[in-house]
Amino acid sequence: MTQSQKKRVCVTGASGFLGTHVIRVLLERGYAVRGTVRDAKNPKKVEHLQTLAKELGGDLEFVSADLTVPGSLDDAVKGCEWVCHVASAVKLTAKDPQKEIVDVAVHGTEQIMEACRKAKEVKRLVITSSVAAIYNETPRPTHTYTEADWNESATLKNNPYALSKTLAEKAAWDLWKKQPEDERVDLITICPALVWGPVYTEAHLHTSPAVLYDVLLGKFPAIPNFSWGIVDVRDVAEAHVLALEKPHASGRYLCSNQALWLHEAVQSLSKNFPNIKLPKRRLPDWTMYIVALFDKRLSFGFLRRNLSTQTRFENKHIREDLGLSFRPLEQTIVDMCQSFVDRGFLKK
């Protein structure tokens, strides 16, 4: 029996976009996996993972857990030497951002830290953070962000999502530092940029692939002037597993391939999917503020931070320390669109 087959790994947020890919990598490596979902008996949450485990011949089980319920994660981590905490609320806006976004992220992190503390078997915990916990609200086009940077300007009003990721990651490190050294688990945080790549379920369309999916559906008559750091979901999943496997891994890892303008992504799609009608013109920035009046996912603050602005991230540390190699972004874009086609999502 190999080392991987001896280990059971707990993955929270198992059915989510990133959680699914983390589980795929673990199963491919021969690990036994215990995934948490809100309702393990809901087939919509677990069917795609069950199919994946069957295809890979992997050992996969599910438990129900709710990040907002104290003690809910205790049973999930029992008997697991490694834990990946991927679950979090992926919302940019909400009626009650404190309760629906910030509290869910922070309390979820506190819950997983406490569950791992109580379960003496857990040796290493990898938490999914975000570059939103790294870069500030005021654009800094000449600055290249690294793991040393923290978001110090996010507020409940201007960016509750970034605030949630910042406070949740800081809570993890604060709790870790307060623990006696001989009782600490190894704590590692991965901070991905905007995550694109192949989707498995319709629910995955409502997370980070949503912006390109909307372009493909023709929701934009022209292309907004957006640019983000982009990273393939398969590379982020690989980074999580490498962080578990590498004995020397520690601290924060910024996980971004490179910055990309949305019009560059659309150009890649036009070249590789000539039968799909795509916009060619650029959309004036002011029109996006009108769109935001009717699209609850957008806010004026989000537009001010992202329109006609490019943020740069350094990925040297994760490449050299974990040995992570990034896929070409064109492959990421093409594979994501192909997954939309293969699963029939563009027909809608």
C-alpha positions in Angstrom: 0.0 0.0 0.0 1.4 3.4 -1.0 1.6 6.4 1.3 -1.3 8.1 -0.4 -3.6 5.1 0.0 -2.9 5.1 3.8 -4.2 8.6 4.2 -7.8 9.8 4.3 -8.2 13.5 3.4 -11.2 15.6 4.3 -12.3 18.2 1.8 -15.0 20.7 2.8 -17.2 22.2 0.1 -16.8 19.0 -1.9 -19.4 19.7 -4.5 -18.2 23.1 -5.4 -16.2 24.1 -8.5 -12.8 24.0 -6.8 -13.8 21.3 -4.3 -14.7 18.9 -7.1 -11.3 19.4 -8.7 -9.4 19.0 -5.5 -11.2 15.7 -4.9 -10.4 14.6 -8.5 -6.6 15.2 -7.9 -6.7 13.4 -4.6 -8.5 10.4 -6.1 -6.1 10.3 -9.0 -3.3 10.1 -6.5 -4.9 7.2 -4.6 -6.0 9.0 -1.5 -9.2 8.1 0.3 -11.4 11.2 0.5 -14.2 12.3 2.8 -16.1 15.2 1.3 -18.5 17.5 3.2 -21.7 18.9 1.6 -24.6 20.6 3.3 -26.9 17.6 2.5 -25.0 14.4 1.7 -28.4 12.8 0.7 -29.1 15.4 -2.0 -28.2 13.8 -5.4 -27.6 17.1 -7.0 -24.7 17.7 -4.6 -23.0 14.4 -4.9 -23.9 12.6 -8.2 -21.1 14.2 -10.3 -18.6 13.2 -7.6 -19.9 9.7 -7.3 -19.5 9.4 -11.1 -16.0 10.7 -10.9 -15.0 8.3 -8.1 -16.4 5.4 -10.1 -14.4 6.4 -13.2 -11.2 6.7 -11.2 -11.9 3.7 -9.0 -11.5 5.9 -5.9 -12.5 5.7 -2.3 -14.9 8.6 -1.7 -17.5 9.1 1.1 -19.7 12.1 2.1 -20.8 13.6 5.3 -23.3 16.4 5.9 -21.9 19.6 7.4 -22.9 23.2 7.7 -20.2 25.9 8.3 -22.6 28.0 10.3 -23.4 25.2 12.8 -20.9 24.9 15.7 -19.3 21.4 15.9 -20.7 20.5 12.4 -17.3 19.7 11.1 -16.0 17.6 14.0 -17.1 14.2 12.7 -15.9 15.1 9.2 -12.3 15.5 10.1 -12.1 12.5 12.5 -9.7 9.9 11.3 -8.2 12.3 8.6 -4.6 13.2 8.7 -5.0 16.0 6.2 -7.8 18.5 5.6 -8.5 20.9 2.8 -11.0 23.6 3.8 -12.4 24.8 0.4 -15.9 25.7 1.4 -17.0 29.3 1.5 -19.7 31.7 0.4 -19.0 32.9 -3.1 -21.1 36.1 -3.1 -20.1 39.6 -4.1 -23.3 41.3 -2.8 -26.1 40.3 -0.4 -29.0 41.9 1.5 -27.1 41.3 4.7 -23.4 41.1 3.7 -22.2 40.7 7.3 -24.4 37.7 7.9 -24.4 36.1 4.4 -20.8 36.7 3.3 -18.5 37.8 6.1 -19.8 35.7 9.0 -20.1 32.5 6.9 -16.4 32.8 5.9 -15.0 33.7 9.3 -17.2 31.3 11.3 -16.5 28.5 8.8 -12.7 29.1 9.3 -13.1 29.1 13.0 -15.1 25.9 12.9 -12.5 24.0 10.8 -9.7 25.3 13.0 -11.5 24.1 16.1 -12.4 20.7 14.5 -8.8 20.1 13.6 -7.6 21.1 17.0 -9.9 18.6 18.7 -9.1 15.8 16.2 -5.6 14.7 17.3 -5.2 12.8 14.0 -5.1 16.0 11.8 -1.5 16.9 11.0 -2.0 19.4 8.2 -4.7 21.9 7.1 -4.8 23.7 3.8 -7.3 26.6 3.6 -8.5 28.2 0.4 -8.2 32.0 0.7 -8.1 34.4 -2.3 -6.1 37.1 -3.9 -9.0 39.3 -2.6 -7.2 39.0 0.8 -4.0 40.3 -0.8 -4.8 43.3 -3.0 -6.3 46.6 -1.9 -9.4 48.4 -3.2 -7.5 51.3 -4.7 -5.9 50.2 -8.1 -2.1 50.1 -8.1 -1.2 49.4 -11.7 2.5 49.7 -11.1 2.6 47.3 -8.1 3.1 43.6 -8.3 1.4 41.8 -5.4 3.0 39.0 -3.5 2.3 36.9 -0.4 3.6 39.7 1.8 0.6 41.9 0.8 -2.7 42.1 2.7 -5.9 43.8 1.8 -6.2 46.6 4.3 -8.9 48.6 2.7 -11.9 46.3 2.1 -15.0 47.2 4.1 -18.5 45.8 4.5 -19.7 48.6 2.2 -17.1 48.7 -0.6 -16.2 45.0 -0.9 -17.8 42.5 1.6 -16.4 39.5 -0.3 -12.8 40.7 -0.1 -13.4 41.6 3.5 -14.7 38.1 4.2 -11.7 36.4 2.7 -9.3 38.8 4.5 -10.9 38.4 7.9 -11.2 34.6 7.5 -7.6 34.1 6.6 -6.4 36.4 9.3 -8.6 34.5 11.8 -7.0 31.2 10.8 -3.5 32.6 11.4 -4.5 34.3 14.6 -6.0 31.1 16.0 -3.0 29.1 14.8 -0.5 31.4 16.6 -2.5 31.2 19.9 -2.3 27.4 20.0 0.6 25.8 21.9 3.4 25.0 19.4 3.3 21.3 20.2 -0.5 21.2 19.4 -0.5 23.1 16.2 -1.4 21.5 12.9 0.7 22.6 9.9 -1.4 25.5 8.4 -1.1 26.6 4.8 -3.3 29.0 2.8 -3.7 29.1 -0.9 -4.7 32.5 -2.4 -6.1 31.9 -6.0 -6.8 34.6 -8.5 -10.0 34.3 -10.7 -10.5 30.6 -11.2 -11.5 29.3 -14.6 -11.5 25.8 -16.2 -13.8 22.8 -16.9 -17.1 22.7 -15.0 -18.9 19.6 -13.9 -22.4 20.9 -12.8 -24.7 23.7 -13.6 -24.1 25.1 -10.1 -20.4 25.7 -11.1 -21.6 28.1 -13.8 -22.7 30.5 -11.0 -19.2 30.9 -9.5 -16.1 32.3 -11.2 -16.8 30.9 -14.7 -19.9 33.0 -14.8 -18.4 36.1 -16.5 -17.2 34.1 -19.6 -20.4 32.0 -19.6 -22.5 35.2 -19.8 -20.4 36.4 -22.7 -21.0 33.1 -24.5 -24.8 33.4 -23.8 -24.8 36.8 -25.5 -25.6 38.8 -22.4 -23.1 41.5 -23.4 -23.5 43.2 -26.8 -19.8 44.2 -26.5 -16.9 43.2 -24.3 -16.5 45.0 -20.9 -13.0 46.3 -20.2 -12.3 43.8 -17.4 -8.9 42.3 -16.6 -8.1 39.8 -13.8 -5.4 37.5 -12.7 -6.5 34.1 -14.1 -5.6 30.6 -12.9 -6.8 27.2 -14.1 -9.0 25.4 -11.5 -6.9 22.2 -12.2 -3.8 24.1 -11.2 -5.4 25.4 -8.1 -6.5 21.9 -7.1 -2.9 20.6 -7.8 -1.6 23.4 -5.6 -3.8 22.3 -2.7 -2.6 18.7 -3.0 1.1 19.7 -3.4 0.7 21.8 -0.2 -0.5 18.7 1.6 2.3 16.5 0.2 5.4 18.7 0.4 6.8 18.4 3.9 8.4 21.8 3.8 5.2 23.6 2.6 4.2 26.5 5.0 2.6 29.9 5.1 0.8 31.6 2.2 0.9 30.8 -1.5 -0.4 33.3 -4.1 -1.8 31.2 -7.0 -2.2 33.2 -10.2 -1.0 32.4 -13.7 -1.1 35.8 -15.4 -3.3 38.9 -15.9 -5.7 38.7 -18.8 -8.1 41.1 -20.4 -11.6 39.8 -21.1 -11.3 40.7 -24.8 -8.2 38.5 -25.0 -10.2 35.6 -23.6 -13.0 36.2 -26.2 -10.4 36.3 -29.0 -9.2 32.8 -27.9 -12.8 31.6 -28.0 -13.4 33.1 -31.4 -10.3 31.3 -32.8 -11.2 28.0 -31.3 -15.0 28.0 -31.5 -15.7 29.8 -34.8 -19.4 28.6 -34.8 -20.2 30.5 -31.6 -21.3 34.1 -32.2 -19.2 36.3 -29.9 -19.0 40.1 -29.5 -16.1 41.9 -31.1 -16.5 45.5 -30.0 -15.5 46.9 -26.6 -18.1 48.2 -24.2 -17.7 51.7 -22.9 -17.1 51.7 -19.2 -20.0 53.9 -18.3 -22.5 51.4 -19.8 -21.5 48.8 -17.2 -22.8 51.1 -14.4 -26.2 50.9 -16.1 -25.9 47.1 -16.3 -25.1 47.0 -12.6 -28.5 48.6 -11.8 -30.1 45.3 -13.1 -27.5 42.7 -12.2 -27.3 42.0 -8.5 -23.9 40.4 -8.9 -22.3 43.7 -9.8 -21.8 46.7 -7.6 -20.4 50.2 -8.4 -17.5 49.4 -6.1 -16.6 46.3 -8.1 -16.8 48.2 -11.4 -14.6 51.0 -10.0 -12.0 48.5 -8.9 -12.0 46.4 -12.1 -12.9 48.4 -15.2 -9.9 49.4 -17.4 -7.5 48.3 -14.6 -5.0 45.5 -14.6 -3.7 44.0 -11.4 -0.5 42.0 -11.4 0.5 39.1 -9.2 3.8 37.4 -8.6 3.7 33.5 -8.8 7.4 32.8 -8.2 7.0 31.5 -4.7 4.4 28.8 -5.5 6.3 27.7 -8.6 9.6 27.3 -6.9 8.5 26.2 -3.4 5.7 23.8 -4.4 6.9 23.0 -7.9 3.6 24.0 -9.5 3.5 24.4 -13.3 0.7 26.5 -14.8 -1.3 25.5 -17.9 -1.4 27.9 -20.8 -4.3 30.2 -20.3 -5.6 29.5 -23.8 -6.0 25.8 -22.8 -7.9 26.9 -19.7 -10.3 29.0 -21.7 -10.8 26.4 -24.4 -11.3 23.6 -22.0 -13.8 25.6 -19.9 -15.9 26.5 -23.0 -15.7 22.9 -24.2 -17.1 21.7 -20.9 -20.0 24.1 -21.4 -20.6 22.6 -24.8 -20.2 18.9 -23.7 -22.6 19.3 -20.8 -25.2 21.1 -22.9 -25.1 24.3 -20.9 -24.9 26.6 -24.0 -28.1 25.2 -25.4 -30.0 27.1 -22.7 
